Amino acid sequence: MVTLSQVVAPKKKALEAALMVLDDQMAKLRQKRAELKEVTDKLDALNDDLDNKQTEKQVSRQFPSIYC
């Protein structure tokens, strides 16, 4: 006869292994999200800089005497 602990023990081990894998994958995901945030922040800064330069260029074309 199979006891309850004989059925549950392997499942507990499998659960522990799966949780360890999950923890590892979640750590990797957090790292990648942090890297993505850095890239996104840099991209936002570059886009802001581009917008400012385009505005400045537009203004300089409208009022060339100010920038001469």
N, CA, C, O and CB atoms as a CASP TS submission, in Angstrom:
PFRMAT TS
TARGET T0000
AUTHOR 0000-0000-0000
METHOD Language model
MODEL 1
PARENT N/A
ATOM      1  N   MET     1       0.844  -1.187   0.000  1.00  0.00           N
ATOM      2  CA  MET     1       0.000   0.000   0.000  1.00  0.00           C
ATOM      3  C   MET     1       0.889   1.250   0.000  1.00  0.00           C
ATOM      4  O   MET     1       1.915   1.301   0.678  1.00  0.00           O
ATOM      5  CB  MET     1      -0.960  -0.001   1.230  1.00  0.00           C
ATOM      6  N   VAL     2       0.479   2.229  -0.758  1.00  0.00           N
ATOM      7  CA  VAL     2       1.222   3.477  -0.883  1.00  0.00           C
ATOM      8  C   VAL     2       0.699   4.447   0.169  1.00  0.00           C
ATOM      9  O   VAL     2      -0.506   4.657   0.308  1.00  0.00           O
ATOM     10  CB  VAL     2       1.090   4.078  -2.324  1.00  0.00           C
ATOM     11  N   THR     3       1.647   5.033   0.910  1.00  0.00           N
ATOM     12  CA  THR     3       1.244   5.986   1.947  1.00  0.00           C
ATOM     13  C   THR     3       1.153   7.385   1.353  1.00  0.00           C
ATOM     14  O   THR     3       1.666   7.671   0.271  1.00  0.00           O
ATOM     15  CB  THR     3       2.239   5.966   3.134  1.00  0.00           C
ATOM     16  N   LEU     4       0.500   8.210   2.085  1.00  0.00           N
ATOM     17  CA  LEU     4       0.343   9.594   1.653  1.00  0.00           C
ATOM     18  C   LEU     4       1.695  10.287   1.510  1.00  0.00           C
ATOM     19  O   LEU     4       1.912  11.039   0.561  1.00  0.00           O
ATOM     20  CB  LEU     4      -0.537  10.360   2.637  1.00  0.00           C
ATOM     21  N   SER     5       2.599  10.035   2.448  1.00  0.00           N
ATOM     22  CA  SER     5       3.908  10.682   2.382  1.00  0.00           C
ATOM     23  C   SER     5       4.703  10.215   1.164  1.00  0.00           C
ATOM     24  O   SER     5       5.519  10.977   0.646  1.00  0.00           O
ATOM     25  CB  SER     5       4.700  10.403   3.660  1.00  0.00           C
ATOM     26  N   GLN     6       4.487   8.990   0.696  1.00  0.00           N
ATOM     27  CA  GLN     6       5.172   8.508  -0.494  1.00  0.00           C
ATOM     28  C   GLN     6       4.672   9.234  -1.749  1.00  0.00           C
ATOM     29  O   GLN     6       5.418   9.402  -2.713  1.00  0.00           O
ATOM     30  CB  GLN     6       4.974   6.994  -0.640  1.00  0.00           C
ATOM     31  N   VAL     7       3.442   9.650  -1.727  1.00  0.00           N
ATOM     32  CA  VAL     7       2.879  10.374  -2.860  1.00  0.00           C
ATOM     33  C   VAL     7       3.269  11.846  -2.792  1.00  0.00           C
ATOM     34  O   VAL     7       3.578  12.457  -3.815  1.00  0.00           O
ATOM     35  CB  VAL     7       1.347  10.226  -2.894  1.00  0.00           C
ATOM     36  N   VAL     8       3.257  12.406  -1.608  1.00  0.00           N
ATOM     37  CA  VAL     8       3.477  13.836  -1.431  1.00  0.00           C
ATOM     38  C   VAL     8       4.955  14.208  -1.509  1.00  0.00           C
ATOM     39  O   VAL     8       5.292  15.257  -2.057  1.00  0.00           O
ATOM     40  CB  VAL     8       2.906  14.286  -0.103  1.00  0.00           C
ATOM     41  N   ALA     9       5.836  13.378  -0.977  1.00  0.00           N
ATOM     42  CA  ALA     9       7.264  13.711  -0.918  1.00  0.00           C
ATOM     43  C   ALA     9       7.854  14.060  -2.283  1.00  0.00           C
ATOM     44  O   ALA     9       8.517  15.091  -2.392  1.00  0.00           O
ATOM     45  CB  ALA     9       8.033  12.555  -0.322  1.00  0.00           C
ATOM     46  N   PRO    10       7.653  13.265  -3.322  1.00  0.00           N
ATOM     47  CA  PRO    10       8.218  13.639  -4.625  1.00  0.00           C
ATOM     48  C   PRO    10       7.609  14.936  -5.172  1.00  0.00           C
ATOM     49  O   PRO    10       8.287  15.711  -5.846  1.00  0.00           O
ATOM     50  CB  PRO    10       8.003  12.508  -5.629  1.00  0.00           C
ATOM     51  N   LYS    11       6.358  15.156  -4.885  1.00  0.00           N
ATOM     52  CA  LYS    11       5.713  16.380  -5.342  1.00  0.00           C
ATOM     53  C   LYS    11       6.279  17.594  -4.617  1.00  0.00           C
ATOM     54  O   LYS    11       6.425  18.659  -5.216  1.00  0.00           O
ATOM     55  CB  LYS    11       4.200  16.298  -5.133  1.00  0.00           C
ATOM     56  N   LYS    12       6.596  17.445  -3.345  1.00  0.00           N
ATOM     57  CA  LYS    12       7.218  18.543  -2.601  1.00  0.00           C
ATOM     58  C   LYS    12       8.593  18.856  -3.168  1.00  0.00           C
ATOM     59  O   LYS    12       8.965  20.021  -3.311  1.00  0.00           O
ATOM     60  CB  LYS    12       7.325  18.196  -1.105  1.00  0.00           C
ATOM     61  N   LYS    13       9.347  17.811  -3.489  1.00  0.00           N
ATOM     62  CA  LYS    13      10.675  18.026  -4.072  1.00  0.00           C
ATOM     63  C   LYS    13      10.560  18.726  -5.425  1.00  0.00           C
ATOM     64  O   LYS    13      11.325  19.642  -5.727  1.00  0.00           O
ATOM     65  CB  LYS    13      11.424  16.685  -4.228  1.00  0.00           C
ATOM     66  N   ALA    14       9.607  18.290  -6.226  1.00  0.00           N
ATOM     67  CA  ALA    14       9.410  18.918  -7.532  1.00  0.00           C
ATOM     68  C   ALA    14       8.992  20.377  -7.353  1.00  0.00           C
ATOM     69  O   ALA    14       9.447  21.247  -8.094  1.00  0.00           O
ATOM     70  CB  ALA    14       8.348  18.147  -8.356  1.00  0.00           C
ATOM     71  N   LEU    15       8.134  20.645  -6.380  1.00  0.00           N
ATOM     72  CA  LEU    15       7.711  22.013  -6.105  1.00  0.00           C
ATOM     73  C   LEU    15       8.891  22.867  -5.676  1.00  0.00           C
ATOM     74  O   LEU    15       9.042  23.993  -6.149  1.00  0.00           O
ATOM     75  CB  LEU    15       6.628  22.034  -5.029  1.00  0.00           C
ATOM     76  N   GLU    16       9.725  22.354  -4.794  1.00  0.00           N
ATOM     77  CA  GLU    16      10.904  23.100  -4.343  1.00  0.00           C
ATOM     78  C   GLU    16      11.830  23.413  -5.521  1.00  0.00           C
ATOM     79  O   GLU    16      12.353  24.522  -5.632  1.00  0.00           O
ATOM     80  CB  GLU    16      11.666  22.302  -3.263  1.00  0.00           C
ATOM     81  N   ALA    17      12.024  22.432  -6.388  1.00  0.00           N
ATOM     82  CA  ALA    17      12.887  22.650  -7.556  1.00  0.00           C
ATOM     83  C   ALA    17      12.275  23.705  -8.475  1.00  0.00           C
ATOM     84  O   ALA    17      12.980  24.579  -8.981  1.00  0.00           O
ATOM     85  CB  ALA    17      13.106  21.326  -8.330  1.00  0.00           C
ATOM     86  N   ALA    18      10.978  23.621  -8.686  1.00  0.00           N
ATOM     87  CA  ALA    18      10.311  24.595  -9.544  1.00  0.00           C
ATOM     88  C   ALA    18      10.382  25.988  -8.948  1.00  0.00           C
ATOM     89  O   ALA    18      10.571  26.964  -9.676  1.00  0.00           O
ATOM     90  CB  ALA    18       8.859  24.199  -9.772  1.00  0.00           C
ATOM     91  N   LEU    19      10.235  26.095  -7.641  1.00  0.00           N
ATOM     92  CA  LEU    19      10.321  27.405  -6.984  1.00  0.00           C
ATOM     93  C   LEU    19      11.720  27.988  -7.084  1.00  0.00           C
ATOM     94  O   LEU    19      11.880  29.200  -7.226  1.00  0.00           O
ATOM     95  CB  LEU    19       9.913  27.292  -5.517  1.00  0.00           C
ATOM     96  N   MET    20      12.735  27.133  -7.012  1.00  0.00           N
ATOM     97  CA  MET    20      14.113  27.611  -7.164  1.00  0.00           C
ATOM     98  C   MET    20      14.334  28.147  -8.580  1.00  0.00           C
ATOM     99  O   MET    20      14.958  29.191  -8.768  1.00  0.00           O
ATOM    100  CB  MET    20      15.122  26.476  -6.854  1.00  0.00           C
ATOM    101  N   VAL    21      13.821  27.427  -9.558  1.00  0.00           N
ATOM    102  CA  VAL    21      13.935  27.882 -10.949  1.00  0.00           C
ATOM    103  C   VAL    21      13.182  29.197 -11.120  1.00  0.00           C
ATOM    104  O   VAL    21      13.675  30.121 -11.767  1.00  0.00           O
ATOM    105  CB  VAL    21      13.386  26.807 -11.934  1.00  0.00           C
ATOM    106  N   LEU    22      11.999  29.277 -10.544  1.00  0.00           N
ATOM    107  CA  LEU    22      11.207  30.504 -10.626  1.00  0.00           C
ATOM    108  C   LEU    22      11.950  31.678 -10.007  1.00  0.00           C
ATOM    109  O   LEU    22      11.997  32.760 -10.593  1.00  0.00           O
ATOM    110  CB  LEU    22       9.857  30.316  -9.935  1.00  0.00           C
ATOM    111  N   ASP    23      12.528  31.478  -8.834  1.00  0.00           N
ATOM    112  CA  ASP    23      13.285  32.556  -8.182  1.00  0.00           C
ATOM    113  C   ASP    23      14.440  33.023  -9.067  1.00  0.00           C
ATOM    114  O   ASP    23      14.689  34.222  -9.192  1.00  0.00           O
ATOM    115  CB  ASP    23      13.824  32.088  -6.813  1.00  0.00           C
ATOM    116  N   ASP    24      15.133  32.081  -9.670  1.00  0.00           N
ATOM    117  CA  ASP    24      16.252  32.423 -10.554  1.00  0.00           C
ATOM    118  C   ASP    24      15.758  33.217 -11.759  1.00  0.00           C
ATOM    119  O   ASP    24      16.354  34.230 -12.128  1.00  0.00           O
ATOM    120  CB  ASP    24      16.985  31.149 -11.021  1.00  0.00           C
ATOM    121  N   GLN    25      14.691  32.765 -12.358  1.00  0.00           N
ATOM    122  CA  GLN    25      14.150  33.451 -13.531  1.00  0.00           C
ATOM    123  C   GLN    25      13.613  34.837 -13.174  1.00  0.00           C
ATOM    124  O   GLN    25      13.756  35.779 -13.953  1.00  0.00           O
ATOM    125  CB  GLN    25      13.043  32.612 -14.167  1.00  0.00           C
ATOM    126  N   MET    26      13.004  34.960 -12.011  1.00  0.00           N
ATOM    127  CA  MET    26      12.501  36.265 -11.582  1.00  0.00           C
ATOM    128  C   MET    26      13.651  37.238 -11.343  1.00  0.00           C
ATOM    129  O   MET    26      13.527  38.426 -11.643  1.00  0.00           O
ATOM    130  CB  MET    26      11.656  36.122 -10.308  1.00  0.00           C
ATOM    131  N   ALA    27      14.759  36.754 -10.810  1.00  0.00           N
ATOM    132  CA  ALA    27      15.933  37.607 -10.615  1.00  0.00           C
ATOM    133  C   ALA    27      16.463  38.087 -11.968  1.00  0.00           C
ATOM    134  O   ALA    27      16.822  39.254 -12.124  1.00  0.00           O
ATOM    135  CB  ALA    27      17.040  36.847  -9.837  1.00  0.00           C
ATOM    136  N   LYS    28      16.507  37.182 -12.935  1.00  0.00           N
ATOM    137  CA  LYS    28      16.952  37.568 -14.279  1.00  0.00           C
ATOM    138  C   LYS    28      15.997  38.587 -14.889  1.00  0.00           C
ATOM    139  O   LYS    28      16.421  39.542 -15.540  1.00  0.00           O
ATOM    140  CB  LYS    28      17.059  36.331 -15.192  1.00  0.00           C
ATOM    141  N   LEU    29      14.709  38.372 -14.671  1.00  0.00           N
ATOM    142  CA  LEU    29      13.709  39.304 -15.201  1.00  0.00           C
ATOM    143  C   LEU    29      13.874  40.687 -14.577  1.00  0.00           C
ATOM    144  O   LEU    29      13.806  41.693 -15.283  1.00  0.00           O
ATOM    145  CB  LEU    29      12.285  38.773 -14.944  1.00  0.00           C
ATOM    146  N   ARG    30      14.090  40.748 -13.268  1.00  0.00           N
ATOM    147  CA  ARG    30      14.301  42.044 -12.611  1.00  0.00           C
ATOM    148  C   ARG    30      15.520  42.748 -13.186  1.00  0.00           C
ATOM    149  O   ARG    30      15.495  43.960 -13.402  1.00  0.00           O
ATOM    150  CB  ARG    30      14.466  41.862 -11.092  1.00  0.00           C
ATOM    151  N   GLN    31      16.579  42.000 -13.434  1.00  0.00           N
ATOM    152  CA  GLN    31      17.800  42.577 -14.011  1.00  0.00           C
ATOM    153  C   GLN    31      17.525  43.134 -15.401  1.00  0.00           C
ATOM    154  O   GLN    31      17.941  44.248 -15.718  1.00  0.00           O
ATOM    155  CB  GLN    31      18.922  41.521 -14.077  1.00  0.00           C
ATOM    156  N   LYS    32      16.838  42.378 -16.214  1.00  0.00           N
ATOM    157  CA  LYS    32      16.534  42.825 -17.575  1.00  0.00           C
ATOM    158  C   LYS    32      15.603  44.035 -17.562  1.00  0.00           C
ATOM    159  O   LYS    32      15.739  44.931 -18.395  1.00  0.00           O
ATOM    160  CB  LYS    32      15.900  41.684 -18.384  1.00  0.00           C
ATOM    161  N   ARG    33      14.668  44.066 -16.630  1.00  0.00           N
ATOM    162  CA  ARG    33      13.784  45.230 -16.522  1.00  0.00           C
ATOM    163  C   ARG    33      14.574  46.473 -16.136  1.00  0.00           C
ATOM    164  O   ARG    33      14.294  47.567 -16.627  1.00  0.00           O
ATOM    165  CB  ARG    33      12.669  44.971 -15.493  1.00  0.00           C
ATOM    166  N   ALA    34      15.556  46.312 -15.263  1.00  0.00           N
ATOM    167  CA  ALA    34      16.402  47.440 -14.866  1.00  0.00           C
ATOM    168  C   ALA    34      17.217  47.930 -16.066  1.00  0.00           C
ATOM    169  O   ALA    34      17.358  49.134 -16.280  1.00  0.00           O
ATOM    170  CB  ALA    34      17.344  47.035 -13.698  1.00  0.00           C
ATOM    171  N   GLU    35      17.748  46.989 -16.841  1.00  0.00           N
ATOM    172  CA  GLU    35      18.504  47.366 -18.031  1.00  0.00           C
ATOM    173  C   GLU    35      17.599  48.071 -19.040  1.00  0.00           C
ATOM    174  O   GLU    35      17.996  49.061 -19.655  1.00  0.00           O
ATOM    175  CB  GLU    35      19.154  46.127 -18.671  1.00  0.00           C
ATOM    176  N   LEU    36      16.399  47.563 -19.201  1.00  0.00           N
ATOM    177  CA  LEU    36      15.447  48.188 -20.124  1.00  0.00           C
ATOM    178  C   LEU    36      15.097  49.600 -19.669  1.00  0.00           C
ATOM    179  O   LEU    36      14.962  50.501 -20.497  1.00  0.00           O
ATOM    180  CB  LEU    36      14.171  47.338 -20.238  1.00  0.00           C
ATOM    181  N   LYS    37      14.950  49.800 -18.361  1.00  0.00           N
ATOM    182  CA  LYS    37      14.638  51.132 -17.846  1.00  0.00           C
ATOM    183  C   LYS    37      15.770  52.099 -18.156  1.00  0.00           C
ATOM    184  O   LYS    37      15.518  53.244 -18.531  1.00  0.00           O
ATOM    185  CB  LYS    37      14.379  51.083 -16.331  1.00  0.00           C
ATOM    186  N   GLU    38      17.009  51.657 -18.006  1.00  0.00           N
ATOM    187  CA  GLU    38      18.154  52.516 -18.335  1.00  0.00           C
ATOM    188  C   GLU    38      18.121  52.927 -19.804  1.00  0.00           C
ATOM    189  O   GLU    38      18.319  54.097 -20.134  1.00  0.00           O
ATOM    190  CB  GLU    38      19.478  51.796 -18.018  1.00  0.00           C
ATOM    191  N   VAL    39      17.872  51.961 -20.679  1.00  0.00           N
ATOM    192  CA  VAL    39      17.835  52.259 -22.112  1.00  0.00           C
ATOM    193  C   VAL    39      16.663  53.187 -22.427  1.00  0.00           C
ATOM    194  O   VAL    39      16.805  54.128 -23.208  1.00  0.00           O
ATOM    195  CB  VAL    39      17.727  50.954 -22.939  1.00  0.00           C
ATOM    196  N   THR    40      15.526  52.926 -21.828  1.00  0.00           N
ATOM    197  CA  THR    40      14.342  53.760 -22.052  1.00  0.00           C
ATOM    198  C   THR    40      14.580  55.183 -21.565  1.00  0.00           C
ATOM    199  O   THR    40      14.190  56.143 -22.230  1.00  0.00           O
ATOM    200  CB  THR    40      13.120  53.158 -21.345  1.00  0.00           C
ATOM    201  N   ASP    41      15.217  55.321 -20.407  1.00  0.00           N
ATOM    202  CA  ASP    41      15.526  56.656 -19.887  1.00  0.00           C
ATOM    203  C   ASP    41      16.476  57.405 -20.826  1.00  0.00           C
ATOM    204  O   ASP    41      16.294  58.595 -21.080  1.00  0.00           O
ATOM    205  CB  ASP    41      16.144  56.553 -18.480  1.00  0.00           C
ATOM    206  N   LYS    42      17.488  56.701 -21.339  1.00  0.00           N
ATOM    207  CA  LYS    42      18.422  57.333 -22.278  1.00  0.00           C
ATOM    208  C   LYS    42      17.701  57.741 -23.555  1.00  0.00           C
ATOM    209  O   LYS    42      17.945  58.820 -24.097  1.00  0.00           O
ATOM    210  CB  LYS    42      19.589  56.381 -22.608  1.00  0.00           C
ATOM    211  N   LEU    43      16.822  56.882 -24.030  1.00  0.00           N
ATOM    212  CA  LEU    43      16.062  57.196 -25.237  1.00  0.00           C
ATOM    213  C   LEU    43      15.160  58.400 -25.016  1.00  0.00           C
ATOM    214  O   LEU    43      15.051  59.263 -25.887  1.00  0.00           O
ATOM    215  CB  LEU    43      15.231  55.990 -25.673  1.00  0.00           C
ATOM    216  N   ASP    44      14.516  58.464 -23.865  1.00  0.00           N
ATOM    217  CA  ASP    44      13.675  59.617 -23.542  1.00  0.00           C
ATOM    218  C   ASP    44      14.497  60.907 -23.521  1.00  0.00           C
ATOM    219  O   ASP    44      14.057  61.941 -24.023  1.00  0.00           O
ATOM    220  CB  ASP    44      12.981  59.409 -22.185  1.00  0.00           C
ATOM    221  N   ALA    45      15.691  60.834 -22.938  1.00  0.00           N
ATOM    222  CA  ALA    45      16.558  62.014 -22.889  1.00  0.00           C
ATOM    223  C   ALA    45      16.978  62.437 -24.296  1.00  0.00           C
ATOM    224  O   ALA    45      17.009  63.627 -24.611  1.00  0.00           O
ATOM    225  CB  ALA    45      17.803  61.732 -22.025  1.00  0.00           C
ATOM    226  N   LEU    46      17.296  61.465 -25.130  1.00  0.00           N
ATOM    227  CA  LEU    46      17.673  61.788 -26.507  1.00  0.00           C
ATOM    228  C   LEU    46      16.499  62.382 -27.277  1.00  0.00           C
ATOM    229  O   LEU    46      16.676  63.316 -28.059  1.00  0.00           O
ATOM    230  CB  LEU    46      18.191  60.540 -27.226  1.00  0.00           C
ATOM    231  N   ASN    47      15.316  61.850 -27.061  1.00  0.00           N
ATOM    232  CA  ASN    47      14.132  62.404 -27.726  1.00  0.00           C
ATOM    233  C   ASN    47      13.850  63.828 -27.256  1.00  0.00           C
ATOM    234  O   ASN    47      13.481  64.685 -28.059  1.00  0.00           O
ATOM    235  CB  ASN    47      12.909  61.516 -27.465  1.00  0.00           C
ATOM    236  N   ASP    48      14.021  64.080 -25.973  1.00  0.00           N
ATOM    237  CA  ASP    48      13.842  65.445 -25.449  1.00  0.00           C
ATOM    238  C   ASP    48      14.855  66.389 -26.079  1.00  0.00           C
ATOM    239  O   ASP    48      14.517  67.504 -26.476  1.00  0.00           O
ATOM    240  CB  ASP    48      13.981  65.467 -23.907  1.00  0.00           C
ATOM    241  N   ASP    49      16.094  65.936 -26.167  1.00  0.00           N
ATOM    242  CA  ASP    49      17.142  66.751 -26.775  1.00  0.00           C
ATOM    243  C   ASP    49      16.822  67.028 -28.246  1.00  0.00           C
ATOM    244  O   ASP    49      17.003  68.148 -28.725  1.00  0.00           O
ATOM    245  CB  ASP    49      18.511  66.052 -26.646  1.00  0.00           C
ATOM    246  N   LEU    50      16.350  66.015 -28.951  1.00  0.00           N
ATOM    247  CA  LEU    50      15.971  66.190 -30.351  1.00  0.00           C
ATOM    248  C   LEU    50      14.837  67.206 -30.482  1.00  0.00           C
ATOM    249  O   LEU    50      14.886  68.086 -31.341  1.00  0.00           O
ATOM    250  CB  LEU    50      15.553  64.844 -30.967  1.00  0.00           C
ATOM    251  N   ASP    51      13.833  67.086 -29.644  1.00  0.00           N
ATOM    252  CA  ASP    51      12.712  68.034 -29.678  1.00  0.00           C
ATOM    253  C   ASP    51      13.195  69.461 -29.434  1.00  0.00           C
ATOM    254  O   ASP    51      12.770  70.393 -30.118  1.00  0.00           O
ATOM    255  CB  ASP    51      11.653  67.653 -28.630  1.00  0.00           C
ATOM    256  N   ASN    52      14.087  69.625 -28.454  1.00  0.00           N
ATOM    257  CA  ASN    52      14.623  70.961 -28.159  1.00  0.00           C
ATOM    258  C   ASN    52      15.403  71.517 -29.342  1.00  0.00           C
ATOM    259  O   ASN    52      15.261  72.691 -29.687  1.00  0.00           O
ATOM    260  CB  ASN    52      15.522  70.916 -26.918  1.00  0.00           C
ATOM    261  N   LYS    53      16.214  70.691 -29.955  1.00  0.00           N
ATOM    262  CA  LYS    53      17.017  71.153 -31.093  1.00  0.00           C
ATOM    263  C   LYS    53      16.129  71.485 -32.284  1.00  0.00           C
ATOM    264  O   LYS    53      16.380  72.454 -33.001  1.00  0.00           O
ATOM    265  CB  LYS    53      18.053  70.090 -31.490  1.00  0.00           C
ATOM    266  N   GLN    54      15.091  70.682 -32.495  1.00  0.00           N
ATOM    267  CA  GLN    54      14.185  70.976 -33.604  1.00  0.00           C
ATOM    268  C   GLN    54      13.431  72.277 -33.356  1.00  0.00           C
ATOM    269  O   GLN    54      13.232  73.065 -34.281  1.00  0.00           O
ATOM    270  CB  GLN    54      13.194  69.823 -33.812  1.00  0.00           C
ATOM    271  N   THR    55      13.017  72.502 -32.135  1.00  0.00           N
ATOM    272  CA  THR    55      12.341  73.751 -31.787  1.00  0.00           C
ATOM    273  C   THR    55      13.286  74.930 -31.977  1.00  0.00           C
ATOM    274  O   THR    55      12.910  75.959 -32.539  1.00  0.00           O
ATOM    275  CB  THR    55      11.823  73.706 -30.335  1.00  0.00           C
ATOM    276  N   GLU    56      14.512  74.769 -31.503  1.00  0.00           N
ATOM    277  CA  GLU    56      15.515  75.826 -31.644  1.00  0.00           C
ATOM    278  C   GLU    56      15.770  76.135 -33.122  1.00  0.00           C
ATOM    279  O   GLU    56      15.898  77.297 -33.507  1.00  0.00           O
ATOM    280  CB  GLU    56      16.833  75.417 -30.948  1.00  0.00           C
ATOM    281  N   LYS    57      15.841  75.104 -33.928  1.00  0.00           N
ATOM    282  CA  LYS    57      16.075  75.297 -35.359  1.00  0.00           C
ATOM    283  C   LYS    57      14.890  76.023 -36.004  1.00  0.00           C
ATOM    284  O   LYS    57      15.066  76.907 -36.843  1.00  0.00           O
ATOM    285  CB  LYS    57      16.317  73.937 -36.056  1.00  0.00           C
ATOM    286  N   GLN    58      13.696  75.636 -35.598  1.00  0.00           N
ATOM    287  CA  GLN    58      12.497  76.271 -36.130  1.00  0.00           C
ATOM    288  C   GLN    58      12.456  77.761 -35.760  1.00  0.00           C
ATOM    289  O   GLN    58      12.125  78.610 -36.587  1.00  0.00           O
ATOM    290  CB  GLN    58      11.239  75.556 -35.606  1.00  0.00           C
ATOM    291  N   VAL    59      12.796  78.053 -34.518  1.00  0.00           N
ATOM    292  CA  VAL    59      12.797  79.446 -34.059  1.00  0.00           C
ATOM    293  C   VAL    59      13.880  80.233 -34.786  1.00  0.00           C
ATOM    294  O   VAL    59      13.662  81.383 -35.169  1.00  0.00           O
ATOM    295  CB  VAL    59      13.012  79.521 -32.526  1.00  0.00           C
ATOM    296  N   SER    60      15.043  79.622 -34.978  1.00  0.00           N
ATOM    297  CA  SER    60      16.136  80.342 -35.648  1.00  0.00           C
ATOM    298  C   SER    60      15.789  80.638 -37.100  1.00  0.00           C
ATOM    299  O   SER    60      16.273  81.623 -37.659  1.00  0.00           O
ATOM    300  CB  SER    60      17.439  79.531 -35.577  1.00  0.00           C
ATOM    301  N   ARG    61      14.968  79.814 -37.716  1.00  0.00           N
ATOM    302  CA  ARG    61      14.537  80.099 -39.092  1.00  0.00           C
ATOM    303  C   ARG    61      13.507  81.224 -39.119  1.00  0.00           C
ATOM    304  O   ARG    61      13.457  82.006 -40.068  1.00  0.00           O
ATOM    305  CB  ARG    61      13.952  78.833 -39.748  1.00  0.00           C
ATOM    306  N   GLN    62      12.694  81.299 -38.079  1.00  0.00           N
ATOM    307  CA  GLN    62      11.685  82.347 -38.024  1.00  0.00           C
ATOM    308  C   GLN    62      12.280  83.695 -37.647  1.00  0.00           C
ATOM    309  O   GLN    62      11.833  84.738 -38.124  1.00  0.00           O
ATOM    310  CB  GLN    62      10.603  81.974 -37.041  1.00  0.00           C
ATOM    311  N   PHE    63      13.297  83.665 -36.785  1.00  0.00           N
ATOM    312  CA  PHE    63      13.919  84.896 -36.309  1.00  0.00           C
ATOM    313  C   PHE    63      15.427  84.808 -36.483  1.00  0.00           C
ATOM    314  O   PHE    63      16.143  84.669 -35.491  1.00  0.00           O
ATOM    315  CB  PHE    63      13.557  85.162 -34.830  1.00  0.00           C
ATOM    316  N   PRO    64      15.926  84.883 -37.690  1.00  0.00           N
ATOM    317  CA  PRO    64      17.375  84.697 -37.928  1.00  0.00           C
ATOM    318  C   PRO    64      18.245  85.758 -37.291  1.00  0.00           C
ATOM    319  O   PRO    64      19.405  85.480 -36.988  1.00  0.00           O
ATOM    320  CB  PRO    64      17.649  84.676 -39.396  1.00  0.00           C
ATOM    321  N   SER    65      17.737  86.965 -37.075  1.00  0.00           N
ATOM    322  CA  SER    65      18.569  88.034 -36.505  1.00  0.00           C
ATOM    323  C   SER    65      18.958  87.751 -35.068  1.00  0.00           C
ATOM    324  O   SER    65      19.998  88.232 -34.617  1.00  0.00           O
ATOM    325  CB  SER    65      17.843  89.362 -36.580  1.00  0.00           C
ATOM    326  N   ILE    66      18.173  87.001 -34.341  1.00  0.00           N
ATOM    327  CA  ILE    66      18.472  86.682 -32.939  1.00  0.00           C
ATOM    328  C   ILE    66      19.677  85.741 -32.849  1.00  0.00           C
ATOM    329  O   ILE    66      20.460  85.833 -31.904  1.00  0.00           O
ATOM    330  CB  ILE    66      17.237  86.041 -32.250  1.00  0.00           C
ATOM    331  N   TYR    67      19.831  84.854 -33.805  1.00  0.00           N
ATOM    332  CA  TYR    67      20.861  83.846 -33.746  1.00  0.00           C
ATOM    333  C   TYR    67      22.105  84.190 -34.548  1.00  0.00           C
ATOM    334  O   TYR    67      23.007  83.358 -34.651  1.00  0.00           O
ATOM    335  CB  TYR    67      20.314  82.564 -34.217  1.00  0.00           C
ATOM    336  N   CYS    68      22.183  85.360 -35.106  1.00  0.00           N
ATOM    337  CA  CYS    68      23.357  85.760 -35.894  1.00  0.00           C
ATOM    338  C   CYS    68      24.417  86.385 -35.024  1.00  0.00           C
ATOM    339  O   CYS    68      25.471  86.780 -35.522  1.00  0.00           O
ATOM    340  CB  CYS    68      22.959  86.732 -36.992  1.00  0.00           C
TER
END
